[in-house]
């Protein structure tokens, strides 16, 4: 069996790592990197530390409007698919890379397997929602990470081509989160200084446009973190670098450590050792859940409702008072509640592909 896997963003690299290690034991995989995340800390480092083979195709496509990016990707991916003639296209998640690859393959009559299918926000104001829905509806094999996602697919009359396999992000976290010793990690501040990880710290990630486009939203998030008893580690997305530095300088946010982006191994280790987590990332809120860490998600819609039980993960507005109030809510952990599968999603994804040959 020959599979072309298309990835373009950090969460997809992580999922592809665990699945590729299983897939390549018996089958041929061609890896296509669209370039949607392109700098070293956002892309190359992930391939190195997760031991993913270098991409067979690196398309170098990033920037522009959604339509411009998706269109350029479709053209380049179509060329790769025509050359490789795979039995399957495998895509993950909900990026422009996902949609471009699915559309290109479907028009070439190449079966499309969508891992992490069925995730829904029920808001077309979210561009990723459009990518998810369209990919699922042209997909041949839809692999859901949770029972909720599978139920959503059934509501859309897609149940006949859908399976629950679990979340490959859970596989990855189980494998990689303890690869590093927290004492060995050195954080590089945006000012250039290197510092050790504090003995006690909170972990913040914040990159969504809804939280970073206006000064007040990001400032409220940073103000909340600055009032906590321990410092906060905040790896800053390159897009927000100047914005975050300006706010820190203007408002004296001395307890928020603005750092360069970190690799996956470092991030997973930080999650495992943080006191609590504040994020707007769909991936990081799941990792907080896997690690048993209290999480607050600064977003207006539940992204992974499975995590929002027993105050494991609470939604907050970009408002300092609301964030702090939600952080104070005490979580309860029920070890029998495992909505993301048994940690062997990669094997189930490969078996599903083999069963549909």
matplotlib code that plots the C-alpha trace (Angstrom):
import matplotlib.pyplot as plt

x = [0.0, 1.3, 0.1, 0.8, 0.6, 0.2, 1.1, 1.7, 1.4, 2.8, -0.1, 0.0, 3.7, 3.0, 0.2, 2.1, 5.1, 3.3, 1.3, 4.3, 6.3, 3.6, 2.7, 6.3, 6.8, 4.8, 3.9, 5.3, 4.6, 5.4, 5.5, 4.5, 5.1, 3.2, 5.3, 2.3, 4.5, 8.0, 10.5, 12.9, 11.2, 7.8, 8.7, 12.2, 12.8, 9.6, 10.8, 14.2, 13.1, 10.1, 12.3, 10.1, 11.9, 12.5, 9.6, 9.8, 8.2, 8.6, 6.3, 7.3, 3.8, 2.8, 1.3, -1.4, -5.2, -6.9, -7.9, -4.5, -2.7, -5.3, -5.2, -1.4, -1.3, -3.9, -1.9, 1.4, -0.2, -2.0, 1.3, 2.8, -0.3, -0.2, 3.5, 3.1, -0.2, -0.9, -3.6, -4.5, -4.2, -3.9, -4.6, -4.9, -6.9, -8.3, -5.7, -5.6, -3.1, -5.8, -8.5, -6.2, -4.9, -8.4, -9.8, -6.9, -7.1, -10.8, -10.7, -8.1, -10.3, -7.7, -9.3, -9.0, -8.5, -9.2, -7.8, -9.4, -12.6, -15.9, -14.6, -17.2, -17.5, -20.8, -19.7, -18.7, -17.2, -14.2, -12.2, -10.9, -14.6, -15.0, -11.9, -13.1, -16.6, -15.5, -12.7, -15.1, -17.6, -15.1, -13.4, -13.6, -12.5, -13.3, -11.4, -12.8, -10.7, -13.7, -17.2, -18.6, -16.8, -18.2, -21.7, -21.3, -20.4, -23.4, -25.6, -24.2, -25.1, -21.4, -21.5, -21.2, -17.6, -16.6, -14.8, -13.7, -10.0, -8.9, -6.6, -3.0, -2.2, -2.7, -0.3, 2.3, 1.9, 2.3, 5.5, 7.2, 6.2, 8.9, 11.7, 13.2, 14.2, 12.7, 16.0, 17.8, 15.5, 16.8, 14.4, 15.5, 13.8, 12.8, 15.5, 18.1, 18.9, 18.8, 17.2, 16.3, 12.7, 11.5, 10.9, 7.2, 5.5, 2.3, 2.3, 0.6, 0.1, -1.9, -1.9, -5.4, -6.3, -9.3, -6.9, -4.0, -5.3, -6.2, -4.0, -6.7, -7.4, -3.8, -3.1, -5.9, -4.5, -1.0, -2.3, -4.0, -0.9, 1.2, -0.8, -0.2, 2.1, 4.5, 5.9, 4.4, 6.3, 4.8, 6.4, 5.4, 4.3, 6.5, 3.4, 2.8, 6.4, 6.5, 3.0, 3.9, 7.2, 5.5, 2.8, 5.4, 7.5, 4.5, 2.9, 5.8, 4.7, 7.7, 6.3, 5.5, 8.6, 8.3, 10.3, 11.1, 8.8, 9.7, 9.9, 7.3, 9.4, 10.0, 6.3, 5.1, 7.6, 6.4, 2.8, 3.7, 5.4, 3.3, 1.1, -1.8, -2.3, -3.9, -4.2, -6.3, -4.8, -7.0, -3.9, -2.6, -5.9, -5.9, -2.4, -3.3, -6.1, -3.7, -1.3, -4.1, -3.4, -6.1, -6.6, -8.4, -9.1, -9.5, -12.0, -15.7, -16.6, -15.8, -13.2, -12.9, -16.0, -14.7, -12.1, -14.7, -15.9, -15.4, -13.6, -10.7, -10.9, -13.0, -13.7, -12.8, -13.1, -10.0, -10.6, -8.1, -10.8, -12.6, -9.4, -8.3, -11.8, -11.7, -8.2, -9.3, -12.0, -10.8, -10.8, -11.7, -10.1, -12.0, -9.3, -12.1, -13.0, -10.9, -12.7, -9.6, -9.0, -6.4, -3.2, -3.0, -4.7, -1.8, -2.2, -5.9, -5.5, -3.1, -5.5, -8.4, -6.4, -5.4, -9.0, -10.2, -7.6]
y = [0.0, 3.5, 6.4, 10.1, 12.1, 15.8, 18.0, 21.7, 22.8, 21.8, 19.7, 17.7, 17.0, 15.5, 13.2, 12.2, 11.2, 8.5, 7.2, 7.2, 5.1, 2.4, 2.8, 2.5, -0.9, -2.5, 0.1, 3.0, 6.5, 9.7, 12.8, 16.2, 19.3, 22.3, 24.8, 26.4, 26.5, 27.3, 28.6, 26.3, 26.4, 26.0, 23.2, 21.8, 21.2, 19.1, 16.7, 16.4, 15.8, 13.5, 11.5, 12.0, 11.4, 14.5, 15.3, 13.9, 17.1, 20.5, 22.9, 26.1, 27.6, 30.1, 33.5, 35.2, 35.0, 31.7, 31.4, 32.2, 29.8, 27.0, 27.5, 27.4, 24.3, 22.5, 23.0, 21.8, 18.8, 17.8, 17.5, 15.4, 13.1, 12.6, 11.7, 9.3, 7.7, 6.6, 4.2, 6.7, 10.3, 10.8, 14.2, 15.4, 18.2, 21.3, 23.5, 25.0, 22.2, 19.6, 21.1, 21.7, 18.1, 16.6, 18.6, 17.8, 14.1, 13.8, 15.4, 12.8, 10.0, 9.1, 7.9, 10.4, 9.4, 12.2, 11.6, 13.8, 13.9, 15.1, 17.8, 20.6, 24.1, 24.7, 28.1, 28.9, 32.1, 29.9, 29.2, 25.9, 24.7, 25.2, 23.1, 20.3, 20.1, 20.2, 17.7, 15.3, 15.5, 14.6, 12.0, 8.3, 7.1, 9.4, 8.6, 10.2, 11.0, 10.9, 9.4, 12.9, 13.5, 10.2, 11.2, 14.5, 12.6, 10.4, 13.5, 14.6, 11.2, 10.3, 7.4, 4.7, 5.8, 6.7, 5.0, 5.9, 5.2, 7.5, 10.6, 10.2, 13.3, 11.1, 8.5, 11.2, 12.7, 9.3, 8.6, 12.0, 13.9, 12.3, 12.3, 15.4, 16.3, 19.6, 20.6, 20.3, 22.7, 26.2, 28.9, 31.6, 34.9, 37.2, 39.6, 36.9, 35.8, 32.1, 31.1, 27.8, 26.7, 28.1, 25.5, 26.5, 28.0, 28.4, 27.7, 30.0, 29.7, 32.3, 32.7, 33.0, 36.2, 36.7, 37.0, 38.8, 41.2, 43.9, 45.2, 44.9, 41.2, 40.1, 42.6, 41.2, 37.7, 38.8, 40.8, 37.8, 35.7, 38.5, 38.5, 34.8, 33.7, 31.9, 33.2, 32.2, 30.7, 32.1, 30.9, 33.6, 32.8, 34.8, 36.6, 38.1, 38.8, 42.6, 42.9, 41.0, 42.8, 46.2, 45.3, 43.9, 47.1, 49.4, 47.7, 46.2, 42.5, 41.2, 37.8, 36.7, 35.3, 35.9, 33.1, 32.0, 29.1, 25.8, 22.4, 19.7, 17.7, 20.9, 21.9, 18.5, 18.5, 22.0, 20.8, 17.9, 20.1, 23.3, 24.2, 25.1, 26.0, 28.9, 28.5, 29.1, 26.0, 23.0, 20.7, 22.1, 21.9, 18.2, 17.8, 19.5, 16.9, 14.0, 15.4, 15.9, 19.7, 22.3, 24.3, 27.5, 28.0, 31.6, 31.2, 31.7, 28.2, 24.8, 23.2, 19.9, 19.6, 16.2, 18.0, 20.4, 18.1, 18.4, 21.8, 20.0, 22.7, 25.9, 28.5, 32.1, 35.5, 37.5, 39.3, 39.1, 38.7, 35.9, 34.0, 34.2, 33.1, 30.1, 29.2, 29.0, 26.4, 23.1, 20.2, 16.6, 13.8, 10.5, 8.0, 5.9, 8.7, 8.3, 10.0, 10.0, 6.3, 4.0, 5.6, 3.3, 5.4, 5.1, 1.4, 1.7, 4.3, 2.0, -1.0, 1.1, 2.0, -1.7, -2.8, -0.5, -1.4]
z = [0.0, -0.9, 1.1, 0.5, 3.7, 3.6, 6.5, 7.0, 10.6, 14.0, 15.3, 12.0, 12.4, 15.8, 14.6, 11.5, 13.6, 15.6, 12.6, 10.2, 12.6, 12.4, 8.7, 7.4, 9.0, 6.3, 3.7, 1.6, 2.7, 0.7, 2.9, 1.5, 3.6, 2.3, 4.2, 6.0, 9.1, 7.8, 10.3, 12.1, 15.5, 13.9, 11.4, 10.9, 14.6, 14.8, 12.1, 13.8, 17.4, 16.5, 14.2, 11.2, 7.8, 5.9, 3.5, 0.0, -1.2, 0.5, -1.3, 0.5, 0.4, 3.1, 3.4, 1.4, 1.9, 2.6, -1.0, -2.3, 0.0, -0.6, -4.4, -4.6, -2.4, -4.6, -7.7, -6.1, -4.3, -7.5, -9.3, -6.5, -6.5, -10.3, -10.0, -7.0, -7.9, -4.3, -3.0, -0.3, 0.6, 4.4, 6.0, 9.6, 11.3, 9.7, 8.1, 4.6, 3.8, 4.8, 2.6, -0.4, -0.3, 0.1, -2.8, -5.1, -4.3, -4.6, -8.1, -9.1, -7.7, -5.1, -1.8, 1.0, 4.6, 7.2, 10.6, 13.4, 11.4, 12.8, 15.1, 15.0, 16.4, 14.6, 13.5, 9.9, 11.1, 12.0, 8.8, 10.2, 10.5, 6.8, 6.2, 8.5, 7.0, 3.3, 3.9, 5.6, 2.8, 0.1, 2.3, 1.7, 5.2, 8.2, 11.4, 14.5, 17.6, 20.0, 20.2, 20.0, 16.7, 15.4, 16.5, 14.5, 11.4, 11.8, 12.0, 8.6, 7.1, 7.0, 9.5, 6.8, 6.1, 9.7, 12.5, 16.1, 16.4, 19.2, 19.1, 17.8, 19.9, 22.9, 21.4, 20.9, 24.4, 26.0, 24.0, 24.0, 27.2, 29.4, 26.8, 28.4, 31.9, 32.9, 34.6, 31.2, 29.3, 28.7, 27.6, 25.3, 26.0, 23.1, 24.4, 23.7, 27.3, 28.2, 31.5, 33.2, 33.7, 37.0, 39.7, 39.8, 36.7, 34.7, 31.0, 28.5, 24.7, 22.9, 19.1, 17.8, 15.9, 18.2, 21.2, 19.6, 17.0, 19.5, 22.3, 24.9, 24.5, 24.7, 27.5, 29.6, 29.2, 30.1, 33.1, 34.5, 34.3, 35.8, 39.0, 39.7, 42.5, 40.1, 36.8, 33.5, 30.5, 27.3, 24.0, 21.5, 18.0, 15.5, 14.3, 17.8, 18.8, 18.4, 19.9, 23.0, 23.5, 23.2, 25.8, 28.2, 27.9, 28.3, 31.3, 33.2, 33.0, 34.9, 35.8, 32.2, 30.5, 26.7, 25.0, 21.6, 20.3, 21.8, 20.1, 20.8, 23.3, 25.3, 25.1, 26.2, 29.1, 30.1, 30.1, 32.3, 34.9, 34.9, 37.8, 35.5, 31.8, 29.9, 26.2, 23.0, 21.3, 20.6, 20.8, 24.1, 25.9, 25.1, 26.3, 29.5, 29.9, 29.1, 31.8, 34.4, 34.5, 35.2, 32.0, 31.0, 27.3, 26.2, 23.4, 22.9, 21.7, 23.1, 20.8, 22.6, 24.8, 26.0, 28.1, 29.7, 32.5, 36.2, 35.6, 33.9, 31.2, 31.5, 28.9, 29.6, 27.9, 27.2, 30.5, 33.4, 36.1, 34.2, 33.5, 37.2, 38.3, 36.0, 37.1, 40.7, 39.9, 41.3, 38.9, 39.6, 37.8, 37.0, 35.7, 34.2, 31.8, 28.7, 25.7, 23.5, 23.2, 24.6, 23.3, 20.3, 17.7, 15.2, 15.0, 14.5, 11.7, 9.8, 10.3, 9.0, 5.9, 5.4, 5.8, 3.0, 0.4]

ax = plt.figure().add_subplot(projection="3d")
ax.plot(x, y, z, "-o")
ax.set_aspect("equal")
plt.show()
